[in-house]
Amino acid sequence: MTDLPSAPASDSQIEKRDANNPLRDSSERGTANGGSGVQHVKVSEGHEGQRIDNFLMRELKGVPRTHVYRIIRRGDVRINKKRCKPDHKLMLGDEVRVPPFSGANVQEPGELSASLRSRLLNLVLLETDDYLVIDKPSGMAVHGGTGIRLGLIEAVRQVSTDWAQAELAHRLDRETSGCLLIAKNASFLKSAQDQFRAKTVEKDYLALVHGSWPSGVSKVEAPLLKDALGENERIVRVSDEGKPALTRFTAEQRFADATLVRAAPETGRTHQIRVHCQFVGHAIVGDDKYTAREIAPALKRITSLCLHAEKLSFDDLKLGKRIEVVAPLDQQFLRLLEAL
């Protein structure tokens, strides 16, 4: 897929290889599918605060996300001539080294069907000139990747020309349903990212967990560490070596074999609610990745993750007010609660 070396390049190799390459501004979006040499991209105002992995996904259009992470790990992506991590936030004026790639094997997004277009339009909970809030269905990945040619964001960009520059303001797991904030322009994307970074965005989830949630557990504060199970799969565990993570919990409704809890994460770690529930000893129903103990027979048949992003609150600085959006539980989740 690429012309990259088989081993990480040294700083001197990087500098020698890039000596004669011009610097271009990141307002010149994307590259031709025919392939590209090394590029040096200067971060413009519209991309300040964006994560480097998301920045590269737009610069290297169609390149699988796994490849983006691979070239970051290898050290072929540099910010101001220094190595970086996928979650590194860009600053205005940063110089990003984008390594060469061949467009021959680029994975083009799948084509949006008429039925999916209609479905996405019906899932819009709120739309302004600057953003969308979509009720993401369970089972739909938020972005494309290995084996997924059309994620939600790629589909959204094909719905209308007004949504063509849409970017994810945050993410939800593939099996998680509910409120997903999508920026329609770079200005709002930066505003949303600033709010997530300042922890002023409020997110409330509903989760159905196995067993009886302990009445004395109102918060879980346990650091989380990501481990690789393979090239395309990650698992998260509680570890002193991990990043700080805090989730607040409230028991909403108790059943014979399960509890409906409200979870409010104050940090945004991967799989945070799922792992914190497991850590307490009450994994989320339908979570085959983190349910490692015997479960009630009545719940064994549940294969979809019972985790729903019910509420999202953030500031609309243009309107000068606080926005709160609520996504109703889907019918499958409601039927399960009624059955219990």
ABEGO torsion letter per residue (X at the ends): XBABBABBBBAAAAAAAAAABBBBBAABBEBBAAEBBBBBBBBBAAABGBBAAAAAAAABBGBBAAAAAAAAAAGABBBGGBBBBAABBBBBGBBBBBBBBBAAABBBBBBBBAAAAAAAAAABABBBAABBBBBBBBGBBABBBBGBABBAAAAAAAABAAAAABBBABBBBAABBEBBBBBABAAAAAAAAAAAAAGABBBBBBBBBBEBBBAABABBBBBBBBBBABAABBBBBBBAABBBBBBBBBBABBBAABBBBBBBBABBBBGAAAAAAAAAGBBBBGBAAABABBBBAAAAABABBBBBBABBBBBBAAAGBBBBBBBBBBAAAAAAAAAX
